[in-house]
Amino acid sequence: MIRSIKTICAVEGVSICSMRLKHFITTPIFYANGPPHIGHLYTALLADASNRWKLLKNGNIDSDNSLFTSGTDEHGLKIQRTATAAGYDPQSYCDNISGKFKDLFHIFGIHPNDFIRTTEVRHKEVVNHVWKELLKRGHIQLGKYEGWYSTTDECFYASDEVEKLSGQTSTVSKITGSVVEWVEEENYIFPLSKYLGTVRSWLKNCDVIRPKVYFPEALQQANIEGNLSLSRDRKRVTWGIAVPNDESQT
């Protein structure tokens, strides 16, 4: 994975299609702000079935020919607040929730090759390594970032993605309906617009979006210009991986 990231960032005109050498399928790394529900189970069963079919179709049950991963995303302000409200420290809370996902997988015979937790040491080591590589190559800059931020969704929204509903004082996301607030802070920024051409080429030429009905939506997302905020002020979000060499940012 790290080699692929380096290649994409460092080499112009590389054929991303040629990087797909083996079958790889992943669920989302499920957000650990609550126990698993039927939607999580449905997603994991689909991924597990796809992985089994790939192995059977090749007449080979050797897991080296197919990689199936799942896991839990365990950082962020929402988890920090949810854990506090439940009377737990964040790590204990995440240990409990992640365990429930593993129990669910065991009950229904779902067998990923790897179950990833973002609080694991190995994940933190990879994040630190990739961050330092991107910073060294000039792909990350410290700058002022502003926008409509949703604590619930843990992301920024563009001005055309939010609205103030009639009779309400709060501004909300048009996509999720979550309340947003205007935030201005100094964060580390990734110049996403610089790479959108490569992403669009990958989407158009590599046959990666299935069913095809979702292709226009994916392509539209790849046309949204702007930068990506990679960090948060640590005074606001303490539950996360500290930015290497800058303890003021998560």
N, C-alpha and C positions, 0 to 999 in steps of 0.2 A: 504494500500500500504506500509506504513512504517513498519507495523508488518511483511509483507511478506519479505521486504528487510532485516530486522533484522534476520528473520528465515533463509534465504538463506545464509547470511554471518556467522551466528553463529553455525548452526547445520550441521554436516556432515551426508550424507546419507538420508537426508529428501526427501520424495517423492514430487517433485514439481507438478506432475500431480494432486495430491489430492487437490491442492490449488484452482483449477478451480471450484468454487461452483456456480457461476451465469454467465449469458451471459454478456460479456463485449466486446464492439467494440469501436475502436477509429480511427479517421482519424489521419494523421500526425498533429502535431501542426504546421500549415503553417507558413513558414518564412515570416516575415512582411517587406521584403525589396521592395515590390511593390504590386500593387492591384491584386485581384484575377483574374484568367483566367480560360479557359475552363477545364484545367486539375484539378484545385482545385474543380470546380463544379462537375466534373465527379466522383472524389474520394468521395466527401461528399454525393452525391446522392447514390452511392453504399453502403456506410456505413448506411445511413438512411434507405434504402430499406432492408438491412440485419436486422437492428434492428426491423423494423416493422414486417418483416416476423417471426422473433423469437417470438414476442409477439402474433401474430395471430396464429401461430402453437401451442402455449401453451393454446390457447383459453383464453388469459388473456391480458388485455391492461394495467395492473398495471406496471408502470415503475420501481417499486422496484425489479422486476424480470429480468430487463435488464438495463444495463448502457451504454449509448452512449455518448461519449465525443468528442469534437473538440476544436480548439482554435488557438492561434497565438504565435509563438516563436519570441520574440521581443528584444533579446539582441545580442550583437556581433559587431565585427569591421565593417562588411559590412553594417549593419544598421546604425552604427555610421557615416560612411562616406557618405552613401546615403542620410541620413537626412541633413547633413551639406551641401551637394551639392544642395539639394532642398531648402535650406534656412530655415530649421526647426531645433528646438532642438529635440533630439531623442525621448523624451516622446510624444511630440505633433505629431511627424511624425507617431509613432506607434499607437496613439489614432486614427488618421485618417485612417490608413490602416486597423486596426482591425475592425473599424466601417464599412468599405466596405465589409469585410467578413460577418459580421453579417447581413448587408443589403442583400447581395446575398442569404444567407440562408433563410431569411424571404421571399424574392421574390419567391423562388423555394420550399417553404414549408419543409425545412430541419430543424428538431427539435432535436438537441442534448440535453441530460439531463443537460449537463454542458458545458459551453464555457470557456476555460481556457486561461488566458493571463499570460505570464511569468513576466510581470511587476506588477502584482497584489501582494498585501501584503501577501495574503495567500500562494502564490507560494514561495515567498521569505522566509517565515517562515518555510515551509516544507524543502526547500533546506538547510537552516541553521540547522534544526533539524537532517536531514539525514547525513549531512556533519559531524556534531559533533559526532554522533553515530558511523559512520565509522572510524573517526579519533580515537575515544576512544578505539575501538576494534582493532586498528592497521592495518586497511585496506587502509589507505592513508599515504603516506610518501612524504616528501619534497626531491626532488632530481633534478639532471641535466637531462633535456630532450632535445633531438636533433632530427631533422628530416626535411623532405621536407614539408613546410607549404603552403597551398593555402588560401589566403585571401578571394577569391571568394567562395570556398567551406567550409571555416572555419574549416579545419581539417588537420591533418598531414597524409602524405603518406609514405609508406615504399619505399626503394630504388628501388625495383623491380616493383613498381607501377608508376614510373615516367620515362620520356625519354626526350632526347634532339633531336628535329627533325632536319633533314638535312637542312642546310642553315639558321638555326635560332640560336640565342644566348640564348634564354630562355629555361628553363626546364619546362615541362608541365606534368600534370597528364595523365596517359594512360586511366583513367576511364572517366574523364570529359573534358579533354583538357585544363583545367585551368592552368594558370601560377603558378608555385611554387617557393619558395625560401628557401634556407637552413637556418634554425633557430636553435640557441642554447641558451637556457635560463633555469633558475631555476623555476620549476613548481611543483605542487603537483601531485603525480602519484598514480594511482590505478593498482595493480599487476594483470592485467586481466588474464594472463597465468595460474595463480593459480586456477581459477574457470572455465577454458575452459572444463575440463572433465565433470563438472556438467551440463554445457550448452549443450555439445554434447549429454549427456544422455537424457536431456529434449527433444532435437530435435528428437532423434531416437525413444523414447519410449512413447511420449505423443501425437502424431498425431496432431501437431500444425501447420505444413506447408501445406497449400493448395493454389492453385493446387499443386499436388505432383511434377510437373515438376521443381518447384523452390527448392525442398528439397536439391539436390546436391549443389546448389549455397550457400544455408544457411549453410550447413554443412562445406563447404570449408571455409567460413568466420570464423567459429568457430574453425578452425584449424590454424589460423594465430596467431603465438606466439608473445608476446610483452606486453608492458605496455601501459596504457591509460593515456594521459595527461589530467588532470581534470581542470587545471587553466591556466591563461595567465598572463603575466606581466602587471600590471595595467598601467604602463607608455605607453604601446602599445594599450591596450584595456581598456578604462575607462567605456564603456557602458555595464554594467553587474553587477551581484551581487558580492559584495566584499566577499572574503573568510573570514569566521569567525576568528577573532583574528589575522588577517594578512591583513592589508589594502594595502599591496604591490601587492596583487594578486586578479584577478577577476575570 
